[in-house]
Amino acid sequence: DIQMTQSPSTLSASVGDRVTITCRASQSISSWLAWYQQKPGKAPKLLIYKASSLESGVPSRFSGSGSGTEFTLTISSLQPDDFATYYCQQYNSYFTFGPGTKVDIK
Amino acid sequence: EVQLVESGGGLVQPGGSLRLSCAASGFTVSSNYMSWVRQAPGKGLEWVSVIYSGGSTYYADSVKGRFTISRHNSKNTLYLQMNSLRAEDTAVYYCARMEMATTFDYWGQGTLVTVSS
């Protein structure tokens, strides 16, 4: 089974900050990685697929990069609506989510 | 507009059974890959099961042999039959449409299953 880790688990930031979240896979998953945003009490929302492709309708301040075992999600300028928990998900072999990174207000 | 509406959650005793439903609109369930994903209270996301458009089904090891995913084509509805429930199955269960066997692009609002005596 492929295991996913994320760092940090919590990130405190201010509006306008550049934010980077890291996701690592226990084995190579090529570029078969997605990122989701989840707000309390709501379903997750797909942001990025195939490591770096932006889902339709997602603001361009979100970007993804990486391949193999190490990936990053970057928010170029954090907005009030971006305070949420972010999950990575691999789909190289079945489907596994990372444990999540909570982005909260500094 | 794509919509997914789950129902069937509730309180059940350990060892009991429950069937979740997910009514879809705006697309055809049988033509898509569909999954169930769960989230225990205060925890992260866990993929549970998938049914491919061709009918193949797959399960997470944690539910294999206890849960069954199925669909009713004329009702355009996805199901999850859950048997031999355990306390660790307590979670919000989401149904999700998949983009082939890759990402979860549309999600329902979730239904809470609580396994407790």
Interface residues (C-beta under 8 A of the other chain):
Chain A: D1 W32 A34 Y36 Q38 A43 P44 K45 L46 Y49 E55 Y87 Q89 Y91 Y94 F95 T96 F97 G98 P99 G100
Chain B: S35 G44 L45 E46 W47 V50 Y58 A60 D61 Y94 A96 E99 A101 T102 T103 F104 D105 W107 G108 Q109 G110
